Every structure is written in C-alpha cells, then in structure tokens.
Amino acid sequence: MLGAQSTSEMLHNFITSPVGSSIARLILAAVLGGTIGLEREFKHRPAGLRTNLFICFGSAMFTLLSDQLAVEHIGDHTRIAAQIIPGIGFIGAGAILHNRGDLVTGITSAATIFVVASVGMAVGGGLYWTSIFATLLILFCLFLLGKAEQSLNVKLLVHTYEVTGQSQEVITEEVNRALEAVHSIMQNVHVAITKQHVRLQFEMEGKRKEHEVVLHALKQSPALASAMDLGPVQWE
C-alpha cells in the first residue's frame, strides 16, 4: 500500500511540475491529433494519421514555447503561437485540389488541419477538457455528417467505374447511354485490351442517386460482360 501510495504521489508531483505538465500536454496533443488522423487515414486522405498528429503536437509545442520563452526572456506570450494560424494556412492550401473540372476536393481536409491546430493550441494552453470536447465534436462531424450528406443526396462525389465487353466501341456506346440518363459524361477514361475482353475504367461526377441509376443501367446492359463501382475517387 505504501509503495502504491508513494508511486501515486510521485506521479502527481511529476505531472504538476512544469516539466511534467509540458510532457503531459504534448502526449495529449499527440493522442488527440492521432485520433482525428486515424479517421482521415481510413478514408485514404493525404493528410492522415502522422500529418494530423504532427500538426496537433507541433501546435501544442509552439504554444508552450510561446509562453515559456516569453517568461524567460520577457516578451509577448502570444508572439510564437500567433504565427501558427498563417503557417497552417499554407499546409491547408496544399491539401486543396482543383483539377477535376469545377469540382474542388480537399476542402474538408484543409479545414480539418485548421481545427486540429486549434486543438493542439488548446492543449498547449492547458485547456484539456476543451480540447477533448473539440476532438469528439470533430470526429462526430467527420464520421456522421458525411454519411448524412450522402443519405440526403446532397453530396457531389466522383466515383470510378470499371466495365468490360467485347469491343471499345460497344462499351463506350453503352456507357454513354447509361450516363445520358443523368446528364453526365465520362472523365479520365482508361482502356486496357486483352485477348478475352476490353476493360474500360472511367470516372463520373454525381450525387448518390445518380451513381445508383448509372450502376444499375450498366449492370442491366446485355452488351457488357461486367460492370462495377470501384468507389469514390477522393473522400472528403
């Protein structure tokens, strides 16, 4: 009992010490940033586990440095921390892609990077419960609101399809016929010719119900040997 009590007191004294408090904050920042990063990793986003972990950890570190260096050298406590926001803006801009016609992708990832930095700053400032609540709210939005957007048929997605048939001309004609029903066209078309069949991959931009209509039409076509939806090109 004495050993356990002594260990507990030592741990408490370490955590409440300046060094222990800083280490605890950095560990919590890494855990919260990594948790959000896992969700991004599951959706195969470029800014995944390590990126969000480092951003959250770095923001907490800079916030700690901003405060502690100001005490040691007598300066502005917010000078370093204030530079986190424009720095994160550059990283967020790199996550946004605008190379698919009028469809802009990566905005959610950029916004996630922005709020992950704020979580790290909150942890670095000692606002533990605020940062934990913010992390839970971010995860709720990323997991559930994205599914709600698709269920309500308001989310615009780019899906990749693969169809096979005897000739490229027949496949193209059938795909165009299916896409005409939703007033869409093929994008980023790739064709592979084998001895058995011709395999064609293409991308289509549309909402959930439009993708369902196209896939059903492709599967019902007698001119196509197979048709499948390979999933979204990029999840937000």
C-alpha positions as CSV (number, residue, x, y, z in Angstrom):
1,M,0.0,0.0,0.0
2,L,2.8,2.4,0.9
3,G,4.6,1.6,-2.4
4,A,1.5,2.3,-4.4
5,Q,0.7,5.5,-2.5
6,S,4.3,6.7,-2.9
7,T,4.2,6.0,-6.6
8,S,0.9,7.8,-6.9
9,E,2.3,10.8,-5.1
10,M,5.5,10.8,-7.2
11,L,3.4,10.7,-10.4
12,H,1.1,13.5,-9.1
13,N,4.2,15.7,-8.3
14,F,5.7,15.0,-11.7
15,I,2.6,15.9,-13.6
16,T,2.1,19.1,-11.6
17,S,5.7,20.1,-12.1
18,P,6.5,22.4,-15.1
19,V,8.3,19.7,-17.0
20,G,5.7,17.1,-16.2
21,S,2.9,19.4,-17.2
22,S,4.5,20.1,-20.5
23,I,5.1,16.5,-21.3
24,A,1.5,15.6,-20.4
25,R,0.2,18.3,-22.7
26,L,2.4,17.1,-25.6
27,I,1.3,13.5,-25.1
28,L,-2.4,14.5,-25.0
29,A,-1.9,16.6,-28.2
30,A,-0.4,13.7,-29.9
31,V,-3.2,11.4,-28.9
32,L,-6.0,13.8,-29.9
33,G,-4.3,14.7,-33.2
34,G,-3.6,11.0,-33.9
35,T,-7.3,10.1,-33.2
36,I,-8.5,12.6,-35.8
37,G,-5.8,11.5,-38.2
38,L,-7.0,7.9,-38.0
39,E,-10.4,8.9,-39.4
40,R,-8.6,10.7,-42.3
41,E,-6.4,7.6,-42.8
42,F,-9.4,5.3,-43.0
43,K,-10.7,7.5,-45.8
44,H,-7.3,7.4,-47.6
45,R,-6.8,11.2,-47.4
46,P,-3.3,12.6,-48.0
47,A,-3.4,14.4,-44.6
48,G,-3.7,11.2,-42.5
49,L,-2.5,9.9,-39.1
50,R,1.0,11.3,-39.0
51,T,0.1,14.6,-40.6
52,N,-2.6,15.4,-38.1
53,L,-0.6,14.1,-35.2
54,F,2.3,16.3,-36.0
55,I,0.2,19.3,-36.6
56,C,-1.6,18.9,-33.3
57,F,1.7,18.1,-31.5
58,G,3.5,21.0,-33.1
59,S,0.8,23.5,-32.3
60,A,0.9,22.5,-28.7
61,M,4.7,22.7,-28.7
62,F,4.7,26.1,-30.2
63,T,2.1,27.3,-27.7
64,L,4.2,26.0,-24.8
65,L,7.3,27.6,-26.2
66,S,5.5,30.9,-26.8
67,D,4.6,31.1,-23.1
68,Q,7.7,29.7,-21.6
69,L,10.2,31.7,-23.7
70,A,8.3,34.9,-23.0
71,V,8.7,34.2,-19.3
72,E,12.4,33.5,-19.6
73,H,13.2,36.4,-22.0
74,I,10.5,38.8,-21.0
75,G,8.4,39.1,-24.2
76,D,5.0,38.7,-25.7
77,H,3.4,35.4,-24.5
78,T,1.4,35.0,-27.8
79,R,4.0,36.0,-30.3
80,I,5.0,32.5,-31.4
81,A,1.6,31.0,-31.0
82,A,0.1,33.7,-33.2
83,Q,2.2,32.5,-36.2
84,I,0.6,29.1,-36.1
85,I,-2.5,30.2,-37.9
86,P,-0.9,31.6,-41.1
87,G,1.5,28.6,-41.1
88,I,-1.4,26.2,-41.0
89,G,-3.0,28.1,-43.8
90,F,-0.1,27.2,-46.2
91,I,-0.5,23.5,-45.3
92,G,-4.2,23.6,-45.7
93,A,-3.9,25.3,-49.1
94,G,-1.7,22.4,-50.2
95,A,-4.4,19.9,-49.3
96,I,-7.0,21.5,-51.7
97,L,-7.1,20.2,-55.2
98,H,-8.8,21.9,-58.2
99,N,-8.1,19.6,-61.1
100,R,-11.4,17.9,-61.8
101,G,-13.3,20.5,-63.8
102,D,-15.5,22.5,-61.4
103,L,-15.1,20.0,-58.6
104,V,-12.9,21.2,-55.7
105,T,-11.6,18.5,-53.4
106,G,-9.7,18.6,-50.2
107,I,-11.5,21.5,-48.5
108,T,-12.7,19.3,-45.7
109,S,-9.1,18.0,-45.2
110,A,-7.8,21.6,-45.1
111,A,-10.5,22.6,-42.6
112,T,-9.6,19.5,-40.5
113,I,-6.0,20.6,-40.5
114,F,-7.1,24.1,-39.3
115,V,-9.1,22.8,-36.4
116,V,-6.6,20.2,-35.4
117,A,-4.1,23.0,-35.0
118,S,-6.6,24.8,-32.7
119,V,-6.9,21.6,-30.7
120,G,-3.1,21.5,-30.3
121,M,-3.1,25.1,-29.2
122,A,-5.8,24.5,-26.6
123,V,-3.8,21.6,-25.2
124,G,-0.7,23.7,-25.1
125,G,-2.6,26.3,-23.3
126,G,-3.8,23.8,-20.7
127,L,-7.4,23.7,-21.8
128,Y,-7.6,19.9,-21.6
129,W,-11.4,19.4,-21.4
130,T,-12.0,22.0,-24.2
131,S,-9.5,20.2,-26.5
132,I,-11.1,16.8,-25.7
133,F,-14.6,18.0,-26.4
134,A,-13.4,19.7,-29.6
135,T,-11.8,16.4,-30.8
136,L,-15.1,14.5,-30.1
137,L,-17.1,17.1,-32.0
138,I,-14.7,17.0,-34.9
139,L,-14.9,13.2,-35.1
140,F,-18.7,13.3,-34.9
141,C,-18.8,15.7,-37.8
142,L,-16.3,13.7,-39.9
143,F,-18.0,10.3,-39.3
144,L,-21.7,11.1,-39.2
145,L,-22.3,14.3,-41.1
146,G,-20.5,12.9,-44.2
147,K,-22.8,9.9,-44.2
148,A,-25.8,12.2,-43.7
149,E,-24.9,14.3,-46.7
150,Q,-24.9,11.2,-48.9
151,S,-28.1,9.8,-47.4
152,L,-29.8,13.2,-48.1
153,N,-28.5,13.1,-51.7
154,V,-26.7,16.4,-51.4
155,K,-23.1,15.3,-51.6
156,L,-21.3,15.5,-55.0
157,L,-18.9,12.6,-55.4
158,V,-16.6,11.3,-58.2
159,H,-16.7,7.6,-58.5
160,T,-14.6,5.3,-60.6
161,Y,-16.3,2.6,-62.7
162,E,-14.9,-0.4,-64.5
163,V,-16.8,-2.2,-67.3
164,T,-15.8,-5.0,-69.7
165,G,-17.0,-6.0,-73.1
166,Q,-16.0,-7.3,-76.5
167,S,-15.0,-4.0,-78.1
168,Q,-14.2,-0.5,-77.1
169,E,-16.9,1.0,-79.4
170,V,-19.7,-1.1,-77.9
171,I,-18.6,-0.4,-74.3
172,T,-18.4,3.4,-75.0
173,E,-21.8,3.4,-76.6
174,E,-23.4,1.5,-73.6
175,V,-21.7,3.7,-71.0
176,N,-22.7,6.9,-72.8
177,R,-26.3,5.6,-72.9
178,A,-26.3,5.0,-69.2
179,L,-24.8,8.4,-68.4
180,E,-27.2,10.2,-70.6
181,A,-30.0,9.4,-68.2
182,V,-28.3,11.5,-65.5
183,H,-26.9,14.1,-68.0
184,S,-23.3,13.2,-67.2
185,I,-20.2,12.3,-69.2
186,M,-17.1,10.1,-68.7
187,Q,-14.0,11.6,-67.3
188,N,-10.4,10.3,-67.1
189,V,-11.1,7.3,-69.3
190,H,-8.6,4.4,-69.4
191,V,-8.8,1.4,-71.8
192,A,-7.0,-2.0,-71.4
193,I,-7.3,-4.5,-74.2
194,T,-6.7,-8.3,-73.5
195,K,-7.3,-11.4,-75.5
196,Q,-10.5,-12.1,-73.5
197,H,-12.1,-8.7,-73.4
198,V,-11.7,-4.9,-73.4
199,R,-11.6,-3.3,-69.9
200,L,-12.6,0.3,-69.6
201,Q,-12.3,2.5,-66.5
202,F,-13.8,5.9,-66.2
203,E,-14.9,8.5,-63.6
204,M,-18.2,10.1,-63.2
205,E,-19.3,13.1,-61.1
206,G,-22.7,13.0,-59.5
207,K,-24.8,12.5,-56.4
208,R,-25.6,9.2,-54.7
209,K,-28.8,8.5,-56.5
210,E,-27.3,9.4,-59.9
211,H,-24.5,6.9,-59.2
212,E,-27.1,4.3,-58.3
213,V,-29.0,4.9,-61.6
214,V,-25.9,4.6,-63.7
215,L,-24.6,1.5,-62.0
216,H,-28.0,-0.2,-62.4
217,A,-28.1,0.6,-66.1
218,L,-24.6,-0.7,-66.7
219,K,-25.3,-3.9,-64.9
220,Q,-28.5,-4.5,-66.8
221,S,-26.9,-3.9,-70.2
222,P,-26.6,-7.2,-72.2
223,A,-23.7,-5.7,-74.2
224,L,-21.5,-5.5,-71.2
225,A,-19.8,-8.6,-69.6
226,S,-19.4,-6.9,-66.2
227,A,-19.8,-3.6,-64.5
228,M,-18.7,-2.4,-61.1
229,D,-18.4,0.7,-59.0
230,L,-14.8,0.9,-57.6
231,G,-15.8,3.6,-55.1
232,P,-15.2,7.3,-54.7
233,V,-12.0,8.8,-56.1
234,Q,-11.5,11.0,-53.1
235,W,-13.3,11.1,-49.8
236,E,-13.6,14.5,-48.1
